[in-house]
Amino acid sequence: MSRLLLATLGLTLLGCSSRPSPPPHALPEASAAQQAWHYTATVAADRSKIEVRLCFEGPPGDRLVSSNRRAADYIEHVKVGDRRIAKTGRSFSLADVGAGDCVDYVVDVLGMTRAEGFSRHVRTEGDSVLLRQSMWLWYARGLPEEVEVSMTLNLPEGVEASVPWKAMPGEDRSARTCRYQLDSTVFRWIGYNAFGDLGLQRFETGGTEVEVATLDLPMRATKPGLKAWASDAVAASAELFGGFPREHLQMLVLPVEGSGSGSVYFGMAGRGGGSGVYILMDDHVDDQDLLGGWTTTHELLHHGMPFINDAWMAEGWVSYYTELQRTRLGHRDERDGWQKLYEAFGRGRRTERSGTLQEVSDHMHDNFGYQRVYWGGAAIAFAVDVALRKDSGGEKSLDDAMRFLRSCCGEARHKWDAKDLLAKLDVWYGKPLFTDVADSILTQEGFPEVESTFDALGVDTVSGRVLMNDDHPMAEQRRAIMAPRKK
């Protein structure tokens, strides 16, 4: 993601729609053995407010809360039946709410859009509105990780919705009423919803259902061009993981004023309640300039990784594969692929920060060591990849390890520490190769030394230009790193 825009704009995401639902006050059937919550949300025709009913099966907890502290300024009419619920601080008491009760509340979306300094939480563009889920999805404190949550979303005529949630079987996302299955990550992790004129496109590619939504602003890129761009980015992840690693993907595009000199200025992967990416796109970009872009490929690759606390692994390993996958998909030849990877490591070296890679990673947002962390982490991925190929005689690679991580840990509803994932990889491989290589680099002062890893593949540089030795013993493995994975 773009560091400059990250610092000034913050974060973002998307998805939506359905068949006839139960009456608004009815509770859908759920397992009696498991606590369940049921939401019914109705969006106003002018998108100025959202009316919400939250019904509980099982004990509701002690307080109604939001993970966004600013949300409390824009919630109104909180009640059970005709009885108002007392507000204390920035939450509401549920002491007198029992199993089977329903809490009603209204969210003042219009008030949010008029507030100063609120663009990271909600914004309106033309006939569309984008807001962070945490601004309107309140929940009971003491959230169980495995709580069963459903959502019935009602839309007015002419209004589209984009949300990251999984539609229930048989539901039609394009209908005015749609039922969704949510999980606890919708309350814990970042996610965005959009309502209004979104120019929605829904299609299947790479083994997943893709939804492209564009906020209501003029842009040069066409619908066919956006579909081709999305399909290309999905293919980069699908090639690595044997199909895109999520059942549904939302891609929310915000056109921003530009000159056509760039295609995507900023991107962010979101995981709250489902998979999505938020993209700031040059409003003057032409269709043909969108394919093979770094940012979108990078953000979609995140959805194949577990959610990781350590930026050096979360961002670094994805950065490594961003360079590989763009080459594997044919957007450039092998030599250009190695050249771009070599230049990327150079950027990481030029933006040095004091301390070890682990230390800089732990405080990345404070020390602005983004390039050091991203490409230092990518150097670990590169070293591990070459070590695996060499140690296994070409039988194993980091590709295999990435697919293992996806299968073992990608669906967890909690964040992982990198050391725990490295330990799992060591067990998978049968020796502590992952931990040993990572530890040897994480404890170094300065940017990792990558030249020996290039040398191990027969890749050298002269005056900053990459040269490849096809007679080197590891030449076949060198080609395999940048070549499409064999089926």
N, C-alpha and C positions, 0 to 999 in steps of 0.2 A: 504494500500500500504506500501511497505517496506520503513521506514524512511531513512535508510542509503543510499539505492539506490536512493531514491527521492532526497536526498541532492546532490548526485554526478552525477546523470543522467538526472534529469528533468522529462519531461512529454512525452505522446504519444498516437496513434490511427489507424482506417481503413475502406474498402468496394468496388464493380464495374460492368459493360458491356452492348449488344443491337440489334435493327432492323435497316434497312436503314433509314438514317436521311435526312433532307432537305439539299440542297446544302450549303456549308460552309458559304456563304455570306447572305443566306436567313434568315428572321426572322420568327420563329414559331408564330402561332396565339396566341394572348393573349387578355385579357379584355382591352378594350380601356379606361375603367374607372380607371385602376390601373397601376401604374408605373411598368415596367418590364425590366429586364436585361437578355441578352442571351449570354452565353459563348460558344465558340467552342474551344476546346483544343486538340492539336495533340502532342503526345509523340514521340520523336525521337526513331529510332530503337535501338540505343545504350544507351538510357535513359540520354543522355548528355544535352538535352534541351527540353523545352515544348513551343510550339508556341500557343499563345492565341489570340483570337478575342473576344472582349466584345462589344456588340451592345446594344444601349439604346432605349427604348420606353419611351417617356416622358423626362423631363429635366434631364441631366446627373449629375448635381451637379457641383461644382467649381474645384475640384481637384481629381486626381486619387491617391489613397493612399493604404497602406498596414498596417495591425495591428502589423506587425513585423518590427521593425526599420532596421534590417539587410537585409531585402529583397531588399532594394534600391540599394545595391551593386551588385545585380545579375539580374537586369532587363535591357534589351537592345532593341534598335530599336522600341521605343514607337512612334507610328504615327497614323494619320488619313489619309487614302489613301496614297499619296506620301509625305505628310507633317509631318515632325517631330514635336513632342510636347515638349515644353520647360520643363526642369527639374529645380525645385527650391527646394533646400534642399533635402528632401527625398520623394518628391511627384512631380506630374506632373500637369500642368495647363490644365483644361478642358474649359477654358473661350471661346474658339472658336469651341467647340464641341457642336452640336445641337441634338435635338431629332431625332432619326433615324440614327445617325452616329454610326460608329464602330471604336473602338480603337484597334490597333494591337500591340502586344509586344511579346518579346521572353525572356524566363527565362533560365539563365545559370545554370543548375543543376550540371554540371560537376565542374564548378567553386566553387559551394557551397561545394561539397564533398571534394575538395582539401584544403579548408580553415581550419585554426587552430581553435580548440575549438568550433567546429560546430556540435558535435554529437547530441545535443538536437534539432537541426533544420533539419538536413539531414544526412543520412549515407548510405553507400553502403555495401552490404554483398553478395559476390559471384556475381551472375547474377541478383541481385535485388537492388532496391534503395527505401529508405523510406524518405519522407520529410513532414514537417509540412505544412498544407494547406496555412497558412499565408505567406509562402515563395514564393508562386506563384499565389495565387488568389488575385489580386488587385481589388479594388472597388472604387466607387465614394463616396467622403466625404459627410456626411449628410445622411447616410444610413437610409431609412425608415424601421421601424420594420416589416412592412407587405409587403415589396417589393417582387414581384414575380420574381424568378430567375430560369433559366433553364441552363443546361450544356449538351453539346454534346461532349463526350469524344471519341477521335479516337486513336486507338492503332495499332502499327505495328504488323505484323505477328509474332506469337510466344511469344508475351508479354502479361502477365496477369496484371490486375489492381485490387486493393482493395481500395475502398473509402467508407465513411460512409453515402453516400447520398441515397435518395429514388429514385429508378428507376421509370420512367414514365410507365403508363399502357401499357402492351404489349411488353415492352422492355426485351431483353435478356442480362443479366449481363455478360454472357460468350462470347458475340460477340465482334468483333473488334471495332464496333461503338455502343455506348449506350447513350441514353438520360436520364438525371436525373432532378428531381425537387429539388432545393435547397431552403433554407430559410436563414434569416439574421444571424442565429447563426453560419453559416459556416465562417463568417468573424469575429465574436465576440469571439467565444469560441474555445478551443483547438480541433484540429482534425488532423489526419495524413492520407496520401495517400501512397500506395506502388505500384511499377511497376516492372515487370520482371518475374523471375521464382519464383512463390509463392506457388506452390503445393496446389492450391485452392481446398477446399471442400465446397460445398454448399448443405444444407439440411434443412428440416423443423423439428422443435422439440419445444415442449412447446408452440405451437401457434405462433411461429415466424420463419422467415427465417434467418438461421445462415450461416455465411461465416467464415471459418477458413483459414487464410493465414499465411504461414511460410516463413520468410526470408531465402534466399538461403545459409544455413549453415547445416552441418551434425548434426544429433541428433538421439538418440536411440529410442525415442518415435515414434510410427508408425502412419500412417494416421488413421487406425481404433481406435487406442488408443486416438488420439487427438479428434476424433469425439465423443467417449464415454465421455471424459473429458468435452468437451464443452456441451454436452447434459445434463450431471449431474449438471453442474453449472447453466445452464438455468433452470433446473427443480427446483432448490432451490428458484429462484425468481418466477417462474410460480406457485409454490405451495402457496406462500404467496398472490400473486396478482390475482390468478385465471386465469393464463396464463401469459406468459412473456409480460411485459408492453410496448414493442416496436415492430413494424412490422418487422424491420430488425436489425440484430446485426452483427457487424464485430468483429472478434477476431484475432488480429495480434500477432503472436508469434515470438519472437526473441530468438533463442537458444544462451545461454551463457555458457562459460566454467565452468564446475562443476565437482563434484565427485560422483554424485548420492545421496548425503546426503540430498538434498532438491529437491522440485519439481518446485515451482514457487518462484522466489526471489523477484519479484517486479510486481505490477500491477497498472494500472491507467485507470479510466473510462473517456472517452471523449464524448463530446456532440456537437461538432461543425458540424452542418449540418446533424446530425444523431447520432445513438448510436454505441459505439464501446469500446473495451478494448484493451490495449497494455500490453503484458505479456513478462517478461524476464523469460525464462524457462531453468532449468538445462539441458544441452545437453546430460547428462547421465541418466536422469530419465527414469524409466521403466513405461510402460503403467499403470500397476496396482497401482502405487504410485500416480497417478494424481488425482484419484477420491476423492471427499470430501475435497479438499484443501481449506484452509481459504481464500487465497488471491483472487482467481478467483470468489468464491462465493460472497465475499465482493464487488468486483468491479461491478458485474452484478446486485447486489441489488441496487446500486446507480441509476440505470436506472428506478427504480420504484419510486424514490423520486423526488420532485421538485429540481431545482438547488438552493442551499441555501448558503447565505453568511457566516452564523455562523457555524464554524467547529464542535462545540459541538453537533449540531443537525445533520448536514450533515453527519459527520463521526460517531458520537456517536450512533445514532439510527440505522445506517446500521451495525455498529459493534455488537450491541445487537442482531440484527436479523441474523448476520453471524453465531453466536453461536447457535441460535435457529434452523435455517433452516438446518444446517448440522446434527442436531439431528433428526429433523422431517423427513429428507430423509433417515434415518436409518443407517447413517455412525457410530453411536454409540448409546448406550442405554441412558435412561433418567438420571440415576445417573451420568454417564460420562458427559452428557450435563451440568448438574448443577455444576459438579466439574470444568469443563473448564471455565464456566462463573465466578465462584468464584475465580479461579486462575487469570483470566483476570483482575478482579477488583483489585486483589493484585498487579499486574504489574502497574496499574494506580496509586495506592497508593505509591508504591516504587519510582516512578519518580516524586516526588512532585516538584511543582514550586510555588514561592510566588505569592500571589494575589488570587482573586476569580476565579472560573471556567470561568466566562464570560470574565474576563481580560486576563487570559491565552489563552483562545480561540481566542480572538481578535488579539493576537500577536503570534500565535502558531509557525509560521515559523521563527520568530526572537528568541523566547525563547526555541525552540525545545521541547515544552511541549506536544508532540504528544500523549504519553501514557496517560498523565493526561487528555487531552481533549477527546481523543477517548473513554476512559473508564469512564471518568466523565460524558460525554454525554450519554454513554450506561447506566449509573446508573440512569440518568433521565428517559430514556426510560423504564427501569425496574420498577422504582417507579410508573410511569404513568400507565404502563400495569397492575400492581397489584392493584393500586387504582381504575382503571376503572372496573376491574373484580369484586372487592369487592363492589364498589358503585352501580353497575348495577345488582348485584346478578348473575354475569356470563353471562349476556346478551350482554355486549360489552367488547371489548379488544383493545389493541393497533393494533392488526391485522386489525380490522375494521377502525381504524383511519388512518392507512397506506394506505388502499385502498381508503378512502375518499380523502386524500392528492393527491393521484395519479389522481383521477378523477377531482378534482377541480383545480389543480395547476401544474400538471406534464408536461403539454404541453406548458406552458408559455415560451416566448422567452426572458425572463428577469430573473435575480436572485432575490430570495426572502430573506427578513430578517426573522429570526426565530420568532420574536415577532408577525409578521403579520400572519404567519402560525399557531402559537399557538392560536391567536385570532379566526381564522377561525375554528379551532378544538373546541374551547370553544362554539362557536355558534352551530356547528354541534352536540355537545353533550348536550347542553342546560344549561351548567353551567361552570364557569371558572376553571375547574379542571386542564386543561393542563397548563395554565399560572401560577396558584397557585403552583403546584408541581415544575414546572421548576424554577420559581423565588426563591423558598425556597432553592434550591440547587445552582443555579447560583451565588447567593450572598454570599455563604459560603467561608470562607478561608479553605484551605485544601481539601483533597479528600472527596467526599460524603460518608456519613455513610450508608452502604448498609445492615448491619446486620439486622436492623429492618425490611427491606423489605423481606429478606430471612425468618426471623422469622414469618412474616405474612402469609407465605405459609407453615410453618411447616418444613423448611429446616434449619438444624443446622450443625455445623462443630465440629469435635473433632480431635485435632492434625492436622489440615489442611485438613481433609477428610470430605466430605459431607455426612450427614445422613438425611434421609427423613422420616417424620412421616406420615404414611398413615391414621392415625386416626384423623389427624388435620382437623378442619372445612373447610380449604381451600385446602385440599389435591386434590380434583377433579380439582380445578383451577390450581394447581401446575402441575398436569399431563397434562392439556390442553395446558399449555405454551410450553411444549416440544414435544407435540404430533402433528401429522399432522392435519391440519384444516379439519373439517367435511365439506363434499360437500353440 
